[in-house]
Amino acid sequence: MTSATFAVRDEYGRVQPHGAMALGPGGSYSFTVLLQASRLGSDHDGRRYTLSVGARDNGGNGGSKTGVVIVPHDQRH
């Protein structure tokens, strides 16, 4: 792999952290993304973040993967 990027979006339409990632030998990578653990009071199913990672090799071949993190609504009764 020669390049890799990441982007975080939330369901409120806000773009969160994004940018390039450093790649290790063989295209391996590891990184930490800090997310704000808050949500709108009216958001009863919790705040949903979508994290996407994309990579491209020297031949122009690419791939991507997406994951989801949810900040839950307060569960106190």
C-alpha positions as CSV (number, residue, x, y, z in Angstrom):
1,M,0.0,0.0,0.0
2,T,1.2,3.5,-0.7
3,S,-1.5,5.7,0.7
4,A,-4.3,5.4,3.2
5,T,-6.8,7.9,4.6
6,F,-9.6,7.9,7.2
7,A,-12.7,10.1,7.8
8,V,-15.3,10.2,10.5
9,R,-18.8,11.5,10.0
10,D,-21.7,11.7,12.4
11,E,-25.4,11.5,11.8
12,Y,-25.7,15.2,12.4
13,G,-23.9,15.9,9.2
14,R,-20.7,17.0,10.9
15,V,-17.3,15.9,9.6
16,Q,-15.1,14.9,12.5
17,P,-11.4,13.9,12.3
18,H,-10.1,13.0,8.9
19,G,-6.7,12.8,7.1
20,A,-3.9,10.6,6.0
21,M,-2.5,7.7,7.9
22,A,1.1,6.5,8.2
23,L,1.6,3.0,6.8
24,G,3.9,0.4,8.2
25,P,5.7,-2.4,6.4
26,G,3.3,-4.4,4.1
27,G,0.7,-1.7,4.4
28,S,-0.2,-2.2,8.0
29,Y,-1.6,0.6,10.1
30,S,-2.9,1.5,13.5
31,F,-4.4,4.7,14.7
32,T,-6.7,6.2,17.4
33,V,-9.6,8.4,16.7
34,L,-11.1,10.5,19.6
35,L,-14.8,11.0,19.4
36,Q,-17.0,13.3,21.4
37,A,-19.1,11.3,23.7
38,S,-22.2,13.5,23.6
39,R,-25.4,13.6,21.7
40,L,-28.5,15.8,21.3
41,G,-31.1,15.4,24.0
42,S,-33.7,14.6,21.4
43,D,-31.5,11.8,19.9
44,H,-33.1,8.9,21.7
45,D,-31.3,6.1,19.7
46,G,-27.8,7.6,20.4
47,R,-25.3,9.5,18.3
48,R,-24.0,7.4,15.4
49,Y,-20.4,7.9,14.0
50,T,-19.3,6.3,10.8
51,L,-15.6,5.7,10.4
52,S,-14.2,5.0,6.9
53,V,-10.7,3.9,5.9
54,G,-9.5,3.8,2.3
55,A,-6.2,2.6,0.8
56,R,-4.5,2.5,-2.6
57,D,-1.5,0.7,-3.8
58,N,1.2,1.6,-6.4
59,G,-0.9,-0.1,-9.1
60,G,-3.9,2.1,-8.4
61,N,-5.9,-0.7,-6.8
62,G,-8.0,0.5,-3.9
63,G,-10.0,-0.8,-1.1
64,S,-12.1,0.6,1.8
65,K,-13.8,-0.5,5.0
66,T,-16.4,1.2,7.2
67,G,-17.3,0.8,10.8
68,V,-19.9,2.3,13.2
69,V,-19.7,3.6,16.8
70,I,-22.8,4.7,18.7
71,V,-22.8,7.0,21.7
72,P,-25.9,5.6,23.5
73,H,-28.7,7.7,25.0
74,D,-28.7,8.0,28.8
75,Q,-30.3,4.8,30.0
76,R,-31.3,6.1,33.5
77,H,-35.0,5.8,34.3
